Amino acid sequence: MSESIDLTKLKKQLEATGQAQVLRFWDELSEPQRDQLAAQLTSIDFDQLSRLVAGEDEKPDFAAMAERAIAPPAVKSDGTGATWTKVEAKQQGEKALADGRVGAVIVAGGQGTRLGFDQPKGMFPIGPLSGRTLFEFFADRLLAIGKRYGVRVPLYLMTSPATHQETVAYWAEHHFLGLNPEDVRIFCQGTMPAVDAATGKLLLEAKDSLALSPDGHGGTVAALSKAGCLADAASRGVDLLSYVQVDNPLVALCDANLIGHHLMSGSEMTTQVVRKRFATEKVGNVVLVDGRVQIIEYSDLPEEAANRLNEAGELRLWAGNIAVHVVDRKFLERAAKWSEALPFHRANKSVPFIGEDGKLVHPMKPNAIKFERFIFDLLPHAEHGFVVESLASEAFAPVKNANGAATDTPEQSMQAIVDLHRSWLEAAAVKVADKIRVEINPQFAMDAGEMKARFKAGDEVNEDRYFEA
């Protein structure tokens, strides 16, 4: 047993909190196995866990919130809604990039299980013609930004325990995808133990290990701080962080437009959204309640509130969350010090566990409660929270489900990439033959404007083509 772990104290704590059952196989364990289990147990805040199990944490009255909710302060995709122009915003964003003020945060803790892919989702090949992985899409974007603005953008890449080692190995084996290794920090998010839904007892996934799960994308705040990423950003003069999730290859990481709107609005946290296609679409609703921007999940929004219209006959609550943010570093530094800055959310899940006989049980229905935090719960704490609308065709094509599902499949995402890149060529007055598939590496062109500089009006593309650096 490690000298730093007081077994007697640990046993007393487990008995006091009614969790001593996790040591029932203790006598069967080797010394390293005991160290592992003891280390997991000592990392738990049992007072917090007891409150969560008892349901004593504060639960918002979402119905009452929905009654008071109105559309958030936002600039629409056409540029209306702000006192500044889209051009002014882009200029401010580009200056911030050129001044080295921007860093990138990518949340990449998910496995590709729902895709039928048994590796970290960031390693999934999504390039319609190139076969580039999701990780490569973002690395190419950062390389292109570096060339355009003459800077090195630091990347803070968050994994989970399930994806960390494979992710670290992938980046090393692929020579950091062209980025300077000094600019890439890969860190692992925290975990929370799963508990039995009926009893609140901690579950074991093995005799020497608790059933642990990632603490949600809200765990980014604590993990960034613990891993020294916020301190690293400060040392580089980075005061703005562009946050995205790895499964959306259409998102423009470190987008000058979004960064500019964030700066012009004086916001501490700005959220990119797309307009909901219909009232009850299954997306988080970005709203303003009592002067604070926040998100009401679709499952918590009463249908009456979802269907409510404004004076123009449009949905009053129109803004759909796509998990893309720009956040002030100093705001995250403050949030990392608030133990309850982000509430925990419960999720009922099927969690395999070790039964009383020591054998692994695979439940056929949800048997456990997992606890996780969401990054968007920071929004109400941010001063001057702001929203920027983008078109889904230009910003949102996540890869979540295997081909054949109704939404968010690789086929649909690849088609969205092709459609967007075709539109860039067409905006440059290039003639693209019907059914031709194109893909543009951002090191070749980051947007339609750069495509115009690459071609002459009337140029033609008559075969599938990948435009690479």
C-alpha positions in Angstrom: 0.0 0.0 0.0 1.3 3.4 -1.0 2.6 5.4 2.1 0.5 8.4 1.0 -2.8 6.5 1.5 -4.1 6.0 5.1 -6.1 2.7 4.8 -7.6 3.0 8.3 -8.8 6.5 7.6 -10.2 5.4 4.2 -12.1 2.5 5.7 -13.7 4.8 8.3 -14.7 7.3 5.6 -16.3 4.5 3.6 -18.2 3.1 6.6 -19.4 6.6 7.6 -20.8 7.2 4.1 -22.3 3.8 3.6 -19.8 2.8 0.9 -17.7 0.1 2.6 -19.0 -2.5 0.1 -16.3 -1.4 -2.4 -13.7 -3.2 -0.3 -15.4 -6.5 -0.2 -12.8 -8.1 -2.5 -9.8 -6.4 -0.8 -8.3 -9.5 0.6 -8.1 -11.0 -2.9 -6.2 -8.1 -4.4 -2.4 -7.7 -5.0 -0.6 -4.7 -3.6 -0.7 -2.8 -7.0 -4.4 -3.6 -7.3 -5.0 -2.3 -3.8 -3.1 0.9 -4.6 -5.2 1.5 -7.7 -8.5 1.1 -5.9 -7.4 3.1 -2.9 -6.2 5.9 -5.2 -9.5 6.0 -6.9 -11.4 6.2 -3.6 -9.2 8.9 -2.1 -9.9 11.1 -5.2 -13.6 11.1 -4.5 -15.3 14.1 -2.7 -17.7 11.9 -0.6 -19.6 14.9 0.8 -20.3 16.0 -2.7 -21.2 12.5 -3.8 -23.6 12.1 -0.9 -25.4 15.3 -1.9 -25.6 14.2 -5.5 -27.0 10.8 -4.5 -29.5 12.4 -2.2 -30.6 14.8 -4.8 -29.8 17.7 -2.6 -28.1 19.8 -5.3 -30.2 22.6 -6.6 -32.4 21.8 -9.6 -33.6 24.7 -11.8 -37.3 25.2 -12.4 -37.0 24.9 -16.2 -40.8 25.5 -16.7 -40.6 28.8 -14.8 -37.4 29.7 -16.6 -39.0 29.0 -20.0 -41.9 31.4 -19.1 -39.4 34.2 -18.6 -37.1 33.2 -21.5 -36.7 35.4 -24.5 -34.3 35.4 -27.5 -30.7 36.1 -26.4 -28.6 39.1 -27.5 -27.3 38.0 -30.9 -26.0 39.0 -34.2 -27.9 37.1 -37.0 -26.2 35.4 -39.9 -27.0 38.4 -42.1 -25.2 40.7 -39.7 -28.2 42.4 -38.2 -28.7 42.6 -34.4 -25.4 44.4 -33.6 -24.2 48.0 -33.6 -21.1 47.0 -35.5 -20.7 45.4 -39.0 -19.6 42.0 -40.0 -16.5 43.6 -41.6 -15.6 45.4 -38.4 -16.0 42.2 -36.4 -13.7 40.2 -38.8 -11.1 42.9 -38.6 -11.1 42.8 -34.8 -10.9 39.0 -34.9 -8.0 39.0 -37.4 -6.1 41.5 -35.4 -6.5 39.3 -32.3 -5.2 36.3 -34.2 -2.3 38.2 -35.7 -1.4 39.5 -32.2 -1.2 35.9 -30.9 -4.1 36.3 -28.5 -6.0 33.2 -29.5 -5.6 29.5 -28.4 -7.6 26.5 -29.4 -9.4 24.0 -27.2 -10.7 20.8 -28.7 -12.8 18.3 -26.6 -11.9 14.9 -27.9 -12.9 12.4 -25.1 -15.4 10.4 -27.1 -14.9 6.9 -28.5 -16.3 6.2 -32.0 -18.6 3.4 -30.6 -21.8 4.8 -32.1 -20.0 5.0 -35.5 -18.9 1.4 -35.3 -15.4 2.7 -34.9 -13.4 1.2 -32.0 -10.9 4.1 -31.6 -11.0 7.7 -30.4 -13.5 9.6 -32.5 -10.8 12.1 -33.5 -9.1 9.4 -35.4 -12.2 8.8 -37.6 -11.5 9.4 -41.3 -14.0 12.1 -42.5 -12.3 13.6 -45.6 -14.7 12.9 -48.5 -11.7 12.5 -50.9 -8.6 12.8 -48.8 -9.6 10.4 -46.0 -8.2 12.9 -43.5 -9.2 12.2 -39.9 -11.1 14.7 -37.7 -7.9 15.5 -35.9 -6.2 16.3 -39.3 -9.1 18.6 -40.2 -8.4 20.7 -37.1 -4.6 20.5 -37.4 -4.7 21.7 -41.0 -6.9 24.6 -39.9 -4.4 25.7 -37.3 -1.5 25.3 -39.8 -3.4 27.5 -42.2 -4.2 30.1 -39.6 -0.5 30.1 -38.6 0.5 30.8 -42.2 -2.1 33.5 -42.8 -1.4 35.5 -39.6 2.2 34.6 -38.9 1.5 33.0 -35.5 1.7 29.7 -33.7 -1.7 28.9 -32.2 -1.4 26.7 -29.1 -3.7 23.6 -29.1 -5.2 22.3 -25.9 -6.7 18.9 -26.6 -8.8 17.2 -23.9 -9.1 13.4 -23.9 -10.9 11.0 -21.5 -9.4 8.0 -19.7 -10.8 5.8 -22.5 -9.1 7.8 -25.3 -6.0 9.3 -23.7 -3.3 6.8 -24.5 -4.4 6.1 -28.0 -4.7 9.9 -28.7 -1.3 10.6 -27.4 0.2 7.8 -29.4 -1.6 8.9 -32.6 -0.3 12.5 -32.4 3.2 11.3 -31.7 3.2 8.7 -34.5 1.9 11.3 -37.0 4.5 13.9 -36.0 1.9 16.1 -34.4 0.2 16.5 -37.8 2.6 19.2 -38.8 2.2 21.3 -35.7 5.1 22.2 -33.5 5.0 19.7 -30.6 5.6 22.6 -28.2 2.2 24.0 -29.2 0.2 20.8 -28.6 -0.8 19.9 -25.0 -2.9 16.8 -24.6 -4.5 16.4 -21.2 -7.1 14.1 -19.7 -10.4 15.2 -18.2 -11.5 14.1 -14.8 -13.9 11.2 -13.9 -16.9 10.7 -11.6 -18.0 7.3 -10.1 -21.2 5.7 -11.2 -23.7 4.7 -8.5 -26.4 2.1 -8.3 -29.7 3.9 -9.2 -31.7 2.1 -6.5 -29.3 2.3 -3.6 -26.7 5.0 -4.4 -23.9 2.6 -3.7 -20.7 2.9 -5.7 -20.3 0.3 -8.4 -17.1 -1.7 -9.2 -16.2 -2.4 -12.8 -13.6 -4.9 -11.6 -12.6 -6.1 -8.2 -9.8 -3.5 -8.1 -11.5 -0.6 -9.9 -14.6 1.6 -9.5 -17.0 2.1 -12.4 -15.8 5.5 -13.5 -16.9 7.7 -16.4 -15.7 11.1 -17.8 -17.1 14.1 -15.9 -18.6 15.6 -19.1 -17.4 18.4 -21.4 -17.9 20.7 -18.4 -14.9 19.0 -16.9 -12.8 21.1 -19.4 -12.6 24.0 -17.0 -11.0 22.1 -14.1 -8.9 19.9 -16.4 -7.5 23.0 -18.2 -6.5 24.5 -14.9 -5.1 21.2 -13.4 -3.1 20.4 -16.5 -1.5 23.8 -16.5 -3.0 24.8 -19.8 -4.5 28.1 -18.5 -1.1 29.0 -17.1 0.6 28.1 -20.4 -1.9 30.3 -22.3 -1.2 33.2 -20.0 2.5 32.8 -20.5 2.0 33.0 -24.2 -0.2 36.1 -24.0 -3.2 34.1 -25.1 -6.4 35.6 -23.5 -9.0 34.1 -25.9 -9.8 30.4 -26.3 -11.8 29.0 -29.2 -13.7 25.9 -27.9 -15.0 23.2 -30.3 -15.9 19.5 -30.1 -14.0 17.1 -32.2 -16.9 15.5 -34.0 -17.9 18.6 -36.1 -15.5 18.9 -39.1 -17.5 21.9 -40.5 -16.8 24.2 -37.6 -14.2 26.9 -38.3 -11.8 26.6 -35.3 -10.4 30.0 -34.3 -12.8 31.8 -36.6 -11.9 35.5 -37.0 -15.6 36.4 -37.4 -16.7 34.7 -34.2 -13.7 36.0 -32.3 -14.4 39.6 -33.6 -18.1 39.5 -32.5 -17.0 38.2 -29.1 -14.6 41.2 -28.7 -17.0 43.8 -30.1 -19.8 42.7 -27.7 -17.5 42.8 -24.6 -18.6 39.3 -23.8 -16.7 36.9 -21.5 -18.3 33.9 -23.3 -19.8 33.9 -26.8 -21.7 31.0 -28.3 -22.2 30.2 -31.9 -25.7 28.9 -32.8 -27.7 27.8 -35.7 -31.4 28.6 -36.2 -33.7 25.7 -35.1 -35.4 24.0 -38.0 -38.6 23.5 -36.0 -39.8 24.3 -32.6 -39.2 21.0 -30.8 -35.9 20.1 -32.5 -33.6 18.1 -30.2 -31.0 20.8 -29.5 -30.2 23.0 -26.6 -32.1 26.3 -26.6 -29.9 29.3 -26.1 -32.0 31.9 -24.3 -31.9 35.0 -22.1 -33.5 34.6 -18.7 -33.3 37.4 -16.1 -30.6 39.2 -18.1 -28.4 36.1 -18.3 -27.6 34.0 -21.4 -28.1 30.3 -20.7 -29.2 27.0 -22.3 -32.4 25.1 -21.7 -32.2 21.6 -23.0 -34.9 20.5 -25.4 -36.0 17.8 -22.9 -36.5 20.5 -20.2 -38.3 23.0 -22.5 -42.2 22.7 -22.3 -43.7 22.3 -25.7 -45.9 25.4 -25.2 -42.8 27.5 -24.7 -41.0 25.9 -27.6 -43.8 26.8 -30.0 -44.2 30.4 -28.8 -43.8 33.0 -31.6 -42.6 36.6 -31.6 -44.3 39.6 -33.2 -42.8 38.7 -36.6 -44.3 35.2 -36.5 -41.0 33.5 -35.9 -39.9 31.2 -33.1 -39.2 33.3 -30.0 -36.6 30.7 -28.8 -34.9 30.2 -32.1 -31.2 29.7 -31.2 -29.9 26.1 -31.3 -26.7 25.2 -29.4 -23.9 23.6 -31.5 -21.2 23.5 -28.7 -18.9 26.2 -30.3 -17.7 29.0 -28.0 -15.1 31.7 -27.6 -14.2 32.2 -23.9 -12.0 34.7 -22.1 -9.1 33.0 -20.4 -9.5 35.1 -17.3 -13.1 34.0 -17.0 -12.1 30.4 -17.1 -9.4 31.1 -14.4 -12.1 32.5 -12.2 -14.5 29.6 -12.9 -11.8 27.0 -12.1 -11.8 28.3 -8.5 -15.6 28.0 -8.1 -16.2 24.5 -6.7 -19.9 24.7 -7.7 -19.5 26.8 -10.9 -20.9 24.0 -13.0 -23.7 21.8 -11.6 -23.8 18.1 -12.2 -26.4 16.6 -14.4 -27.7 13.0 -13.9 -27.9 10.4 -16.7 -29.5 7.0 -16.2 -27.2 4.5 -18.0 -26.6 0.7 -18.2 -23.3 0.2 -16.4 -21.6 -3.3 -16.2 -20.6 -4.1 -12.6 -19.1 -6.7 -10.4 -21.8 -8.6 -8.5 -21.7 -10.0 -5.0 -20.3 -13.3 -6.4 -17.4 -11.5 -8.1 -18.7 -12.0 -11.6 -19.3 -9.2 -14.1 -22.9 -8.4 -14.7 -24.1 -6.8 -17.9 -27.5 -5.2 -17.2 -30.2 -5.2 -19.9 -31.6 -1.8 -18.9 -30.3 1.3 -17.1 -29.2 0.4 -13.6 -26.9 3.3 -12.7 -26.6 7.0 -12.4 -23.7 8.8 -14.0 -22.9 12.4 -13.1 -21.5 14.9 -15.6 -21.0 18.6 -16.1 -21.7 20.7 -19.2 -19.6 23.6 -20.4 -22.6 25.7 -21.4 -23.6 26.0 -17.7 -20.8 28.6 -17.6 -23.0 31.0 -19.7 -25.1 32.4 -16.9 -21.9 33.3 -15.0 -20.4 35.2 -17.9 -20.7 39.0 -18.2 -22.4 40.2 -21.4 -22.9 36.7 -22.7 -23.5 36.9 -26.5 -24.7 34.8 -29.4 -23.6 34.6 -33.0 -25.8 32.9 -35.6 -24.2 30.9 -38.4 -25.8 28.9 -41.2 -25.9 25.2 -40.4 -24.6 24.5 -44.0 -21.4 26.5 -43.1 -20.8 25.5 -39.5 -22.5 22.3 -38.3 -22.3 18.7 -39.6 -21.4 16.5 -36.6 -20.4 12.9 -36.9 -22.2 11.0 -34.2 -24.1 8.0 -35.7 -23.2 5.2 -38.1 -24.4 5.4 -41.7 -28.0 4.4 -42.0 -29.1 6.5 -39.0 -31.5 9.4 -39.6 -29.0 12.1 -38.6 -25.4 13.0 -38.0 -23.8 10.2 -40.1 -20.4 10.2 -41.8 -22.2 10.2 -45.2 -24.2 13.3 -44.3 -21.2 15.1 -42.9 -19.0 14.3 -45.9 -21.7 15.6 -48.2 -21.9 18.8 -46.2 -18.2 19.3 -46.6 -18.5 18.7 -50.4 -21.4 21.1 -50.6 -19.7 23.9 -48.7 -16.5 23.5 -50.7 -18.4 23.5 -54.0 -20.0 26.7 -52.9 -16.6 28.3 -52.4 -15.6 27.4 -55.9 -18.9 28.7 -57.3 -18.5 31.9 -55.4 -15.1 32.3 -57.2 -17.0 31.9 -60.5 -15.5 28.5 -61.1 -17.7 26.1 -63.1 -18.1 22.8 -61.2 -19.7 20.0 -63.2 -22.7 18.3 -61.8 -22.2 15.6 -59.2 -18.5 16.4 -58.9 -17.1 16.0 -55.4 -14.5 18.4 -54.1 -12.6 18.8 -50.9 -10.5 21.8 -49.9 -7.7 21.6 -47.4 -7.6 24.9 -45.4 -3.9 25.2 -46.2 -5.0 25.6 -49.8 -7.9 28.0 -49.0 -9.7 28.7 -45.7 -12.8 30.3 -47.2 -14.4 31.5 -50.4 -12.4 34.7 -50.5 -9.1 32.8 -50.6 -10.5 30.6 -53.4 -11.1 33.6 -55.6 -7.4 34.4 -55.4 -6.6 30.9 -56.6 -8.8 30.8 -59.7 -9.9 32.9 -62.7 -13.5 33.4 -63.4 -14.6 30.7 -65.9 -12.1 28.0 -64.7 -13.6 24.6 -64.7 -13.5 21.5 -62.4 -14.8 18.5 -64.3 -13.6 15.6 -62.0 -13.5 14.8 -58.3 -10.7 16.8 -56.8 -8.9 17.3 -53.5 -7.3 20.7 -53.3 -4.4 20.2 -50.9 -1.6 22.5 -49.6 
